[in-house]
Amino acid sequence: MSDFLFLNDIQIDGIPIKVVRDDIFPFIGGGSKARKAVEYESFLKTNGYDAVVTCGGIQSNHNRAIALMAARNGWKCHLCIQGTEERFYSEKGNALLDRLSGAECELIRPEDTAEAMDKAMAGLAFRGYKPYYCHGGGHDLPGGTAFVKAVEILAERSEKPDYIFHASGTGSTQAGIVVGLDRVGWNDVKVIGISVARQYERGKQVIADFANMLAAHYGFDKKYDNQILFNTDYLCGGYEQYSPEMDVFLKSVMRQTGLMFDTTYSGKALYGMMDIIKKERLESKMIVFWHTGGLMNLQK
């Protein structure tokens, strides 16, 4: 299923957009985190792991994908979940799937994440498992290579776009896309990550550092420090925050297209993209929107 890549041609307010539909990725709940989890699965099998420790928020798509991937293989999974027990046990969406997956769910404060993950790793090793430390959001080599491979598939099935827009969180998705574009010879395509949480300086540097690491992995010497386009104009105050205007716009788009967008991830990026297109008069350009998912976030 790692070769899955489905494209939709849609129009939003009369502007043609080509959409990469990772929201319907056919594995463990879909979305970009499921695409990454397929790569983690292969990596863990190859290297003999039988347990995984990772972290994320109450409605983390990454946690859900890793938990269900582990369940599929009969592996132990420990989730360090940043939030309160009251919210975790009352919400549905990803939180419900975490609970049903059989994963060990530990509720923690965000500032205690590193300590909690280290303790979980030690505990699993003491119990005789070989655990893998999986960084939040899929910010490890398998998370990046998943999107390098996805871009290679895109290049086989689509003409070259002028722009690719997507929701940018921990940075591995954007890093994978930009490195993938270099590998297929599309290095003049502009990749604009719309931040869903991070501020400009840290967000941009984390993406560049990860892209540099990926490039080295693939054997070419390139530094991305001054080449990352990371937009923070649509944060609306931070993670899970959104404006009334964004909410109205996304409901309108759903009625126009039948596609679903949440206000935390893909919807925030779509709203930002459409505003940028209109402000910079990009209507005549070939635009790709990489729909990274978010259905579970709509159902919380």
LINRA-V282024 format. One line per field, one symbol per residue. phi: phi as a letter, one per 40 degrees, with the letter a starting at -180 (. if undefined). psi: psi as a letter, one per 30 degrees, with the letter a starting at -180 (. if undefined). burial: I if it has 24 or more other ideal C-beta (glycine too) atoms within 12 Angstrom, else O. Layout:
phi = ???
psi = ???
burial = ???
This chain:
phi = .cccabbbcbbbfgccbcbccccbdcafgggcccdcccccdcccccbgcbaabaaicdbcccddcccccccdbgccbbbcbciccdcccbcbfccccdcccgccbbcbcdccddcccccccccccccgcbcbcbcdggcbdccccdcccccccdccbaccccbbbacbbchcccccccccccccgbccccbbcccbaccdccdcccccccccccdcdcgbcabbdbbcbbbbcbcfhhdgcacdccccccccccccbgcbbcccbcccccccdcccdcccfcdcccbbbccchhdcccbc
psi = ffgkjkkkjlkjhfkkkkkjiffgkhkhfllefeeeeeeeeeeeeeggkglkkallaehjeeeeeeeeeeeefglkkjkjkjaleeeefflbbeeeeeeffgljjjklkefgeeeeeeeeeeeeeeggljlkjjkkghhleeeefefeeeeeeefffllklekkklkjcffeeeeeeeeeeefgghffkkjjkjkfelleeeeeeeeeeeeeeeeeeggkjkkgeggkjjkgfgehfakgklleeeeeeeeeeeeefglkklfeceeeeeeeeeeeeeeghgefljkkkjjgageeffg.
burial = IIOIIIIIOIOIOOIOIIIIIIIIIOIIIIIIIIIIIIIIIOIIOOOOIOIIIIIIIIIIIIIIIIIIIIIIIOIIIIIIIIIOOOOIOOIOIIIIIIIOIOIIIIIIOOOOIOOIIOOIIOOIOOOOIOIIIIIIIIIIIIIIIIIIIIIIIIIOOIOOIOIIIIIIIIIIIIIIIIIIIIIIOIOOIIIIIIIIIIOOOOIIOIIIIIIIIIIOOIOOOIOIOOIIIIIIOIIIOOIIOIOOOIOOIIOOIIOOIOIIIIIIIIIIIIIIIIIIIOOOOOOOIIIIIIIIIIIIIIOI
